[in-house]
Amino acid sequence: MSGTRIDGGVADAQRARAELYDTLSQLRGRLDYAQRIDDTVERTKHRIAAEREENPVGFAVGVVAAAAVVGVVAWGAARLIARAFR
């Protein structure tokens, strides 16, 4: 009878160890921000490339619009800085 308890205890310990490793693996995946950022950047690159292939005109319009917004923001910031030093 004690052999059955030991075997049961070993099985319980192995099951608990497996659950612990699974939990640690999930936590590692959630807390590895550098890897998550790398994965997100990679997915975004693929989405941009796919969009560029599917709709080149729309992609070009989006790029021009984004460049215009960045230009206007940079111009406004430079203007504010120039006014501050007058």
Phi and psi restraints in degrees (range 20) as a CNS / XPLOR table:
assign (resid 1 and name C) (resid 2 and name N)
       (resid 2 and name CA) (resid 2 and name C) 1.0 -67.7 20.0 2
assign (resid 2 and name N) (resid 2 and name CA)
       (resid 2 and name C) (resid 3 and name N) 1.0 -28.4 20.0 2
assign (resid 2 and name C) (resid 3 and name N)
       (resid 3 and name CA) (resid 3 and name C) 1.0 -63.6 20.0 2
assign (resid 3 and name N) (resid 3 and name CA)
       (resid 3 and name C) (resid 4 and name N) 1.0 -36.5 20.0 2
assign (resid 3 and name C) (resid 4 and name N)
       (resid 4 and name CA) (resid 4 and name C) 1.0 -68.2 20.0 2
assign (resid 4 and name N) (resid 4 and name CA)
       (resid 4 and name C) (resid 5 and name N) 1.0 -39.3 20.0 2
assign (resid 4 and name C) (resid 5 and name N)
       (resid 5 and name CA) (resid 5 and name C) 1.0 -63.4 20.0 2
assign (resid 5 and name N) (resid 5 and name CA)
       (resid 5 and name C) (resid 6 and name N) 1.0 -43.5 20.0 2
assign (resid 5 and name C) (resid 6 and name N)
       (resid 6 and name CA) (resid 6 and name C) 1.0 -63.8 20.0 2
assign (resid 6 and name N) (resid 6 and name CA)
       (resid 6 and name C) (resid 7 and name N) 1.0 -45.7 20.0 2
assign (resid 6 and name C) (resid 7 and name N)
       (resid 7 and name CA) (resid 7 and name C) 1.0 -61.6 20.0 2
assign (resid 7 and name N) (resid 7 and name CA)
       (resid 7 and name C) (resid 8 and name N) 1.0 -40.8 20.0 2
assign (resid 7 and name C) (resid 8 and name N)
       (resid 8 and name CA) (resid 8 and name C) 1.0 -65.2 20.0 2
assign (resid 8 and name N) (resid 8 and name CA)
       (resid 8 and name C) (resid 9 and name N) 1.0 -39.2 20.0 2
assign (resid 8 and name C) (resid 9 and name N)
       (resid 9 and name CA) (resid 9 and name C) 1.0 -66.4 20.0 2
assign (resid 9 and name N) (resid 9 and name CA)
       (resid 9 and name C) (resid 10 and name N) 1.0 -39.8 20.0 2
assign (resid 9 and name C) (resid 10 and name N)
       (resid 10 and name CA) (resid 10 and name C) 1.0 -64.7 20.0 2
assign (resid 10 and name N) (resid 10 and name CA)
       (resid 10 and name C) (resid 11 and name N) 1.0 -42.3 20.0 2
assign (resid 10 and name C) (resid 11 and name N)
       (resid 11 and name CA) (resid 11 and name C) 1.0 -63.8 20.0 2
assign (resid 11 and name N) (resid 11 and name CA)
       (resid 11 and name C) (resid 12 and name N) 1.0 -41.4 20.0 2
assign (resid 11 and name C) (resid 12 and name N)
       (resid 12 and name CA) (resid 12 and name C) 1.0 -63.4 20.0 2
assign (resid 12 and name N) (resid 12 and name CA)
       (resid 12 and name C) (resid 13 and name N) 1.0 -42.2 20.0 2
assign (resid 12 and name C) (resid 13 and name N)
       (resid 13 and name CA) (resid 13 and name C) 1.0 -64.5 20.0 2
assign (resid 13 and name N) (resid 13 and name CA)
       (resid 13 and name C) (resid 14 and name N) 1.0 -41.0 20.0 2
assign (resid 13 and name C) (resid 14 and name N)
       (resid 14 and name CA) (resid 14 and name C) 1.0 -65.6 20.0 2
assign (resid 14 and name N) (resid 14 and name CA)
       (resid 14 and name C) (resid 15 and name N) 1.0 -39.7 20.0 2
assign (resid 14 and name C) (resid 15 and name N)
       (resid 15 and name CA) (resid 15 and name C) 1.0 -65.1 20.0 2
assign (resid 15 and name N) (resid 15 and name CA)
       (resid 15 and name C) (resid 16 and name N) 1.0 -43.7 20.0 2
assign (resid 15 and name C) (resid 16 and name N)
       (resid 16 and name CA) (resid 16 and name C) 1.0 -63.6 20.0 2
assign (resid 16 and name N) (resid 16 and name CA)
       (resid 16 and name C) (resid 17 and name N) 1.0 -40.7 20.0 2
assign (resid 16 and name C) (resid 17 and name N)
       (resid 17 and name CA) (resid 17 and name C) 1.0 -62.5 20.0 2
assign (resid 17 and name N) (resid 17 and name CA)
       (resid 17 and name C) (resid 18 and name N) 1.0 -43.1 20.0 2
assign (resid 17 and name C) (resid 18 and name N)
       (resid 18 and name CA) (resid 18 and name C) 1.0 -62.9 20.0 2
assign (resid 18 and name N) (resid 18 and name CA)
       (resid 18 and name C) (resid 19 and name N) 1.0 -42.0 20.0 2
assign (resid 18 and name C) (resid 19 and name N)
       (resid 19 and name CA) (resid 19 and name C) 1.0 -64.2 20.0 2
assign (resid 19 and name N) (resid 19 and name CA)
       (resid 19 and name C) (resid 20 and name N) 1.0 -40.9 20.0 2
assign (resid 19 and name C) (resid 20 and name N)
       (resid 20 and name CA) (resid 20 and name C) 1.0 -62.8 20.0 2
assign (resid 20 and name N) (resid 20 and name CA)
       (resid 20 and name C) (resid 21 and name N) 1.0 -45.7 20.0 2
assign (resid 20 and name C) (resid 21 and name N)
       (resid 21 and name CA) (resid 21 and name C) 1.0 -62.7 20.0 2
assign (resid 21 and name N) (resid 21 and name CA)
       (resid 21 and name C) (resid 22 and name N) 1.0 -38.2 20.0 2
assign (resid 21 and name C) (resid 22 and name N)
       (resid 22 and name CA) (resid 22 and name C) 1.0 -64.0 20.0 2
assign (resid 22 and name N) (resid 22 and name CA)
       (resid 22 and name C) (resid 23 and name N) 1.0 -44.9 20.0 2
assign (resid 22 and name C) (resid 23 and name N)
       (resid 23 and name CA) (resid 23 and name C) 1.0 -62.9 20.0 2
assign (resid 23 and name N) (resid 23 and name CA)
       (resid 23 and name C) (resid 24 and name N) 1.0 -44.6 20.0 2
assign (resid 23 and name C) (resid 24 and name N)
       (resid 24 and name CA) (resid 24 and name C) 1.0 -62.5 20.0 2
assign (resid 24 and name N) (resid 24 and name CA)
       (resid 24 and name C) (resid 25 and name N) 1.0 -38.3 20.0 2
assign (resid 24 and name C) (resid 25 and name N)
       (resid 25 and name CA) (resid 25 and name C) 1.0 -64.0 20.0 2
assign (resid 25 and name N) (resid 25 and name CA)
       (resid 25 and name C) (resid 26 and name N) 1.0 -42.4 20.0 2
assign (resid 25 and name C) (resid 26 and name N)
       (resid 26 and name CA) (resid 26 and name C) 1.0 -64.8 20.0 2
assign (resid 26 and name N) (resid 26 and name CA)
       (resid 26 and name C) (resid 27 and name N) 1.0 -42.4 20.0 2
assign (resid 26 and name C) (resid 27 and name N)
       (resid 27 and name CA) (resid 27 and name C) 1.0 -64.2 20.0 2
assign (resid 27 and name N) (resid 27 and name CA)
       (resid 27 and name C) (resid 28 and name N) 1.0 -41.6 20.0 2
assign (resid 27 and name C) (resid 28 and name N)
       (resid 28 and name CA) (resid 28 and name C) 1.0 -60.0 20.0 2
assign (resid 28 and name N) (resid 28 and name CA)
       (resid 28 and name C) (resid 29 and name N) 1.0 -43.1 20.0 2
assign (resid 28 and name C) (resid 29 and name N)
       (resid 29 and name CA) (resid 29 and name C) 1.0 -64.0 20.0 2
assign (resid 29 and name N) (resid 29 and name CA)
       (resid 29 and name C) (resid 30 and name N) 1.0 -37.4 20.0 2
assign (resid 29 and name C) (resid 30 and name N)
       (resid 30 and name CA) (resid 30 and name C) 1.0 -77.8 20.0 2
assign (resid 30 and name N) (resid 30 and name CA)
       (resid 30 and name C) (resid 31 and name N) 1.0 -30.7 20.0 2
assign (resid 30 and name C) (resid 31 and name N)
       (resid 31 and name CA) (resid 31 and name C) 1.0 -96.4 20.0 2
assign (resid 31 and name N) (resid 31 and name CA)
       (resid 31 and name C) (resid 32 and name N) 1.0 -5.5 20.0 2
assign (resid 31 and name C) (resid 32 and name N)
       (resid 32 and name CA) (resid 32 and name C) 1.0 -85.7 20.0 2
assign (resid 32 and name N) (resid 32 and name CA)
       (resid 32 and name C) (resid 33 and name N) 1.0 79.0 20.0 2
assign (resid 32 and name C) (resid 33 and name N)
       (resid 33 and name CA) (resid 33 and name C) 1.0 -65.2 20.0 2
assign (resid 33 and name N) (resid 33 and name CA)
       (resid 33 and name C) (resid 34 and name N) 1.0 -36.2 20.0 2
assign (resid 33 and name C) (resid 34 and name N)
       (resid 34 and name CA) (resid 34 and name C) 1.0 -61.1 20.0 2
assign (resid 34 and name N) (resid 34 and name CA)
       (resid 34 and name C) (resid 35 and name N) 1.0 -43.7 20.0 2
assign (resid 34 and name C) (resid 35 and name N)
       (resid 35 and name CA) (resid 35 and name C) 1.0 -68.0 20.0 2
assign (resid 35 and name N) (resid 35 and name CA)
       (resid 35 and name C) (resid 36 and name N) 1.0 -38.9 20.0 2
assign (resid 35 and name C) (resid 36 and name N)
       (resid 36 and name CA) (resid 36 and name C) 1.0 -63.8 20.0 2
assign (resid 36 and name N) (resid 36 and name CA)
       (resid 36 and name C) (resid 37 and name N) 1.0 -40.0 20.0 2
assign (resid 36 and name C) (resid 37 and name N)
       (resid 37 and name CA) (resid 37 and name C) 1.0 -65.6 20.0 2
assign (resid 37 and name N) (resid 37 and name CA)
       (resid 37 and name C) (resid 38 and name N) 1.0 -45.1 20.0 2
assign (resid 37 and name C) (resid 38 and name N)
       (resid 38 and name CA) (resid 38 and name C) 1.0 -58.7 20.0 2
assign (resid 38 and name N) (resid 38 and name CA)
       (resid 38 and name C) (resid 39 and name N) 1.0 -43.2 20.0 2
assign (resid 38 and name C) (resid 39 and name N)
       (resid 39 and name CA) (resid 39 and name C) 1.0 -63.8 20.0 2
assign (resid 39 and name N) (resid 39 and name CA)
       (resid 39 and name C) (resid 40 and name N) 1.0 -41.3 20.0 2
assign (resid 39 and name C) (resid 40 and name N)
       (resid 40 and name CA) (resid 40 and name C) 1.0 -65.4 20.0 2
assign (resid 40 and name N) (resid 40 and name CA)
       (resid 40 and name C) (resid 41 and name N) 1.0 -42.1 20.0 2
assign (resid 40 and name C) (resid 41 and name N)
       (resid 41 and name CA) (resid 41 and name C) 1.0 -62.6 20.0 2
assign (resid 41 and name N) (resid 41 and name CA)
       (resid 41 and name C) (resid 42 and name N) 1.0 -42.5 20.0 2
assign (resid 41 and name C) (resid 42 and name N)
       (resid 42 and name CA) (resid 42 and name C) 1.0 -63.6 20.0 2
assign (resid 42 and name N) (resid 42 and name CA)
       (resid 42 and name C) (resid 43 and name N) 1.0 -44.1 20.0 2
assign (resid 42 and name C) (resid 43 and name N)
       (resid 43 and name CA) (resid 43 and name C) 1.0 -63.1 20.0 2
assign (resid 43 and name N) (resid 43 and name CA)
       (resid 43 and name C) (resid 44 and name N) 1.0 -39.7 20.0 2
assign (resid 43 and name C) (resid 44 and name N)
       (resid 44 and name CA) (resid 44 and name C) 1.0 -65.9 20.0 2
assign (resid 44 and name N) (resid 44 and name CA)
       (resid 44 and name C) (resid 45 and name N) 1.0 -39.9 20.0 2
assign (resid 44 and name C) (resid 45 and name N)
       (resid 45 and name CA) (resid 45 and name C) 1.0 -59.0 20.0 2
assign (resid 45 and name N) (resid 45 and name CA)
       (resid 45 and name C) (resid 46 and name N) 1.0 -43.7 20.0 2
assign (resid 45 and name C) (resid 46 and name N)
       (resid 46 and name CA) (resid 46 and name C) 1.0 -66.1 20.0 2
assign (resid 46 and name N) (resid 46 and name CA)
       (resid 46 and name C) (resid 47 and name N) 1.0 -39.9 20.0 2
assign (resid 46 and name C) (resid 47 and name N)
       (resid 47 and name CA) (resid 47 and name C) 1.0 -65.0 20.0 2
assign (resid 47 and name N) (resid 47 and name CA)
       (resid 47 and name C) (resid 48 and name N) 1.0 -41.0 20.0 2
assign (resid 47 and name C) (resid 48 and name N)
       (resid 48 and name CA) (resid 48 and name C) 1.0 -64.9 20.0 2
assign (resid 48 and name N) (resid 48 and name CA)
       (resid 48 and name C) (resid 49 and name N) 1.0 -44.2 20.0 2
assign (resid 48 and name C) (resid 49 and name N)
       (resid 49 and name CA) (resid 49 and name C) 1.0 -62.5 20.0 2
assign (resid 49 and name N) (resid 49 and name CA)
       (resid 49 and name C) (resid 50 and name N) 1.0 -41.0 20.0 2
assign (resid 49 and name C) (resid 50 and name N)
       (resid 50 and name CA) (resid 50 and name C) 1.0 -65.6 20.0 2
assign (resid 50 and name N) (resid 50 and name CA)
       (resid 50 and name C) (resid 51 and name N) 1.0 -41.6 20.0 2
assign (resid 50 and name C) (resid 51 and name N)
       (resid 51 and name CA) (resid 51 and name C) 1.0 -64.1 20.0 2
assign (resid 51 and name N) (resid 51 and name CA)
       (resid 51 and name C) (resid 52 and name N) 1.0 -40.7 20.0 2
assign (resid 51 and name C) (resid 52 and name N)
       (resid 52 and name CA) (resid 52 and name C) 1.0 -62.4 20.0 2
assign (resid 52 and name N) (resid 52 and name CA)
       (resid 52 and name C) (resid 53 and name N) 1.0 -38.4 20.0 2
assign (resid 52 and name C) (resid 53 and name N)
       (resid 53 and name CA) (resid 53 and name C) 1.0 -73.9 20.0 2
assign (resid 53 and name N) (resid 53 and name CA)
       (resid 53 and name C) (resid 54 and name N) 1.0 -38.8 20.0 2
assign (resid 53 and name C) (resid 54 and name N)
       (resid 54 and name CA) (resid 54 and name C) 1.0 -74.2 20.0 2
assign (resid 54 and name N) (resid 54 and name CA)
       (resid 54 and name C) (resid 55 and name N) 1.0 -39.3 20.0 2
assign (resid 54 and name C) (resid 55 and name N)
       (resid 55 and name CA) (resid 55 and name C) 1.0 -140.5 20.0 2
assign (resid 55 and name N) (resid 55 and name CA)
       (resid 55 and name C) (resid 56 and name N) 1.0 77.4 20.0 2
assign (resid 55 and name C) (resid 56 and name N)
       (resid 56 and name CA) (resid 56 and name C) 1.0 -64.0 20.0 2
assign (resid 56 and name N) (resid 56 and name CA)
       (resid 56 and name C) (resid 57 and name N) 1.0 -36.0 20.0 2
assign (resid 56 and name C) (resid 57 and name N)
       (resid 57 and name CA) (resid 57 and name C) 1.0 -68.2 20.0 2
assign (resid 57 and name N) (resid 57 and name CA)
       (resid 57 and name C) (resid 58 and name N) 1.0 -46.4 20.0 2
assign (resid 57 and name C) (resid 58 and name N)
       (resid 58 and name CA) (resid 58 and name C) 1.0 -61.1 20.0 2
assign (resid 58 and name N) (resid 58 and name CA)
       (resid 58 and name C) (resid 59 and name N) 1.0 -38.6 20.0 2
assign (resid 58 and name C) (resid 59 and name N)
       (resid 59 and name CA) (resid 59 and name C) 1.0 -63.4 20.0 2
assign (resid 59 and name N) (resid 59 and name CA)
       (resid 59 and name C) (resid 60 and name N) 1.0 -44.5 20.0 2
assign (resid 59 and name C) (resid 60 and name N)
       (resid 60 and name CA) (resid 60 and name C) 1.0 -62.9 20.0 2
assign (resid 60 and name N) (resid 60 and name CA)
       (resid 60 and name C) (resid 61 and name N) 1.0 -41.9 20.0 2
assign (resid 60 and name C) (resid 61 and name N)
       (resid 61 and name CA) (resid 61 and name C) 1.0 -62.2 20.0 2
assign (resid 61 and name N) (resid 61 and name CA)
       (resid 61 and name C) (resid 62 and name N) 1.0 -41.9 20.0 2
assign (resid 61 and name C) (resid 62 and name N)
       (resid 62 and name CA) (resid 62 and name C) 1.0 -63.0 20.0 2
assign (resid 62 and name N) (resid 62 and name CA)
       (resid 62 and name C) (resid 63 and name N) 1.0 -40.9 20.0 2
assign (resid 62 and name C) (resid 63 and name N)
       (resid 63 and name CA) (resid 63 and name C) 1.0 -65.1 20.0 2
assign (resid 63 and name N) (resid 63 and name CA)
       (resid 63 and name C) (resid 64 and name N) 1.0 -44.3 20.0 2
assign (resid 63 and name C) (resid 64 and name N)
       (resid 64 and name CA) (resid 64 and name C) 1.0 -63.3 20.0 2
assign (resid 64 and name N) (resid 64 and name CA)
       (resid 64 and name C) (resid 65 and name N) 1.0 -42.6 20.0 2
assign (resid 64 and name C) (resid 65 and name N)
       (resid 65 and name CA) (resid 65 and name C) 1.0 -63.3 20.0 2
assign (resid 65 and name N) (resid 65 and name CA)
       (resid 65 and name C) (resid 66 and name N) 1.0 -43.3 20.0 2
assign (resid 65 and name C) (resid 66 and name N)
       (resid 66 and name CA) (resid 66 and name C) 1.0 -63.9 20.0 2
assign (resid 66 and name N) (resid 66 and name CA)
       (resid 66 and name C) (resid 67 and name N) 1.0 -41.0 20.0 2
assign (resid 66 and name C) (resid 67 and name N)
       (resid 67 and name CA) (resid 67 and name C) 1.0 -64.5 20.0 2
assign (resid 67 and name N) (resid 67 and name CA)
       (resid 67 and name C) (resid 68 and name N) 1.0 -38.9 20.0 2
assign (resid 67 and name C) (resid 68 and name N)
       (resid 68 and name CA) (resid 68 and name C) 1.0 -64.5 20.0 2
assign (resid 68 and name N) (resid 68 and name CA)
       (resid 68 and name C) (resid 69 and name N) 1.0 -43.0 20.0 2
assign (resid 68 and name C) (resid 69 and name N)
       (resid 69 and name CA) (resid 69 and name C) 1.0 -63.0 20.0 2
assign (resid 69 and name N) (resid 69 and name CA)
       (resid 69 and name C) (resid 70 and name N) 1.0 -45.1 20.0 2
assign (resid 69 and name C) (resid 70 and name N)
       (resid 70 and name CA) (resid 70 and name C) 1.0 -62.6 20.0 2
assign (resid 70 and name N) (resid 70 and name CA)
       (resid 70 and name C) (resid 71 and name N) 1.0 -41.1 20.0 2
assign (resid 70 and name C) (resid 71 and name N)
       (resid 71 and name CA) (resid 71 and name C) 1.0 -62.9 20.0 2
assign (resid 71 and name N) (resid 71 and name CA)
       (resid 71 and name C) (resid 72 and name N) 1.0 -44.0 20.0 2
assign (resid 71 and name C) (resid 72 and name N)
       (resid 72 and name CA) (resid 72 and name C) 1.0 -65.0 20.0 2
assign (resid 72 and name N) (resid 72 and name CA)
       (resid 72 and name C) (resid 73 and name N) 1.0 -41.7 20.0 2
assign (resid 72 and name C) (resid 73 and name N)
       (resid 73 and name CA) (resid 73 and name C) 1.0 -64.3 20.0 2
assign (resid 73 and name N) (resid 73 and name CA)
       (resid 73 and name C) (resid 74 and name N) 1.0 -44.1 20.0 2
assign (resid 73 and name C) (resid 74 and name N)
       (resid 74 and name CA) (resid 74 and name C) 1.0 -63.9 20.0 2
assign (resid 74 and name N) (resid 74 and name CA)
       (resid 74 and name C) (resid 75 and name N) 1.0 -41.9 20.0 2
assign (resid 74 and name C) (resid 75 and name N)
       (resid 75 and name CA) (resid 75 and name C) 1.0 -63.2 20.0 2
assign (resid 75 and name N) (resid 75 and name CA)
       (resid 75 and name C) (resid 76 and name N) 1.0 -43.8 20.0 2
assign (resid 75 and name C) (resid 76 and name N)
       (resid 76 and name CA) (resid 76 and name C) 1.0 -63.4 20.0 2
assign (resid 76 and name N) (resid 76 and name CA)
       (resid 76 and name C) (resid 77 and name N) 1.0 -41.0 20.0 2
assign (resid 76 and name C) (resid 77 and name N)
       (resid 77 and name CA) (resid 77 and name C) 1.0 -65.7 20.0 2
assign (resid 77 and name N) (resid 77 and name CA)
       (resid 77 and name C) (resid 78 and name N) 1.0 -42.3 20.0 2
assign (resid 77 and name C) (resid 78 and name N)
       (resid 78 and name CA) (resid 78 and name C) 1.0 -63.9 20.0 2
assign (resid 78 and name N) (resid 78 and name CA)
       (resid 78 and name C) (resid 79 and name N) 1.0 -38.4 20.0 2
assign (resid 78 and name C) (resid 79 and name N)
       (resid 79 and name CA) (resid 79 and name C) 1.0 -65.1 20.0 2
assign (resid 79 and name N) (resid 79 and name CA)
       (resid 79 and name C) (resid 80 and name N) 1.0 -43.2 20.0 2
assign (resid 79 and name C) (resid 80 and name N)
       (resid 80 and name CA) (resid 80 and name C) 1.0 -63.7 20.0 2
assign (resid 80 and name N) (resid 80 and name CA)
       (resid 80 and name C) (resid 81 and name N) 1.0 -40.7 20.0 2
assign (resid 80 and name C) (resid 81 and name N)
       (resid 81 and name CA) (resid 81 and name C) 1.0 -65.9 20.0 2
assign (resid 81 and name N) (resid 81 and name CA)
       (resid 81 and name C) (resid 82 and name N) 1.0 -41.7 20.0 2
assign (resid 81 and name C) (resid 82 and name N)
       (resid 82 and name CA) (resid 82 and name C) 1.0 -62.9 20.0 2
assign (resid 82 and name N) (resid 82 and name CA)
       (resid 82 and name C) (resid 83 and name N) 1.0 -39.8 20.0 2
assign (resid 82 and name C) (resid 83 and name N)
       (resid 83 and name CA) (resid 83 and name C) 1.0 -65.5 20.0 2
assign (resid 83 and name N) (resid 83 and name CA)
       (resid 83 and name C) (resid 84 and name N) 1.0 -35.1 20.0 2
assign (resid 83 and name C) (resid 84 and name N)
       (resid 84 and name CA) (resid 84 and name C) 1.0 -67.0 20.0 2
assign (resid 84 and name N) (resid 84 and name CA)
       (resid 84 and name C) (resid 85 and name N) 1.0 -26.3 20.0 2
assign (resid 84 and name C) (resid 85 and name N)
       (resid 85 and name CA) (resid 85 and name C) 1.0 -97.3 20.0 2
assign (resid 85 and name N) (resid 85 and name CA)
       (resid 85 and name C) (resid 86 and name N) 1.0 5.4 20.0 2
